[in-house]
């Protein structure tokens, strides 16, 4: 009869998951009643380690000097479960305990910083991937695509009051303003010298008016003579924005553009009918 069984080392429960011994027992019943037992290890050629007293003394010495279990493991290669058994009677001083707590806190803080960096890199990679995908999706606009884009933009940001008698548009984004002006030139044959612009600013930036007018004049390629008297909001902001990013709101009107405004309203009505 042949019997194969698995026997775990019973000395400590903590070792159960680390070592496994297979006992192959072949029982031969004959006149002499001989027994043959073959014991062998099978898990990555691991066998139960027996440490000499010198290693145990080193572990205890390190612990008495305030080393953590992780530091002792790195220094001796003795598993933490074994270390705990050997040092359970050693009581650290208040200063040593405090040092270990601080070390743990520093490690946790460093872990959080590392995790945040990883998450930030993932977020940036995802943003770039989606940005590139969006640019690719837009691609090159056909004349009809460009017409619909401009009409939709005016529908959102243009002046549509029934009392309006000319095209009017306002925004604070230089790229949107440049897109709108380019669209006016392409689809409504409007030249830049037909534009009348007005800058709206908070009164807190009254002393920056000339700099901001120069910014817009350069950004959209018009003369300073095309600016009318600026409008200042009277409510003061508690927070002052960086003038490198804040340029006020630019209002753009087109001279003698009633018929073009009516045409624009027709395009908008056409967009409303889309299903």
QUIURGI-V237771 format. One record per run of one state. SS is the DSSP state (h for helix, s for strand, l for the rest). FROM is the first residue (numbers start at 0). TO is the last residue. If there is no record, write none. Layout:
ss->SS from->FROM to->TO
ss->SS from->FROM to->TO
This chain:
ss->l from->0 to->0
ss->s from->1 to->6
ss->l from->7 to->11
ss->h from->12 to->14
ss->l from->15 to->19
ss->s from->20 to->26
ss->l from->27 to->33
ss->s from->34 to->40
ss->l from->41 to->51
ss->h from->52 to->63
ss->l from->64 to->67
ss->h from->68 to->75
ss->l from->76 to->78
ss->h from->79 to->86
ss->l from->87 to->92
ss->h from->93 to->137
ss->l from->138 to->141
ss->h from->142 to->156
ss->s from->157 to->157
ss->l from->158 to->166
ss->s from->167 to->170
ss->l from->171 to->172
ss->h from->173 to->186
ss->l from->187 to->190
ss->h from->191 to->193
ss->s from->194 to->201
ss->h from->202 to->219
ss->l from->220 to->222
ss->h from->223 to->225
ss->s from->226 to->226
ss->l from->227 to->229
ss->s from->230 to->232
ss->l from->233 to->247
ss->s from->248 to->253
ss->l from->254 to->256
ss->h from->257 to->271
ss->l from->272 to->274
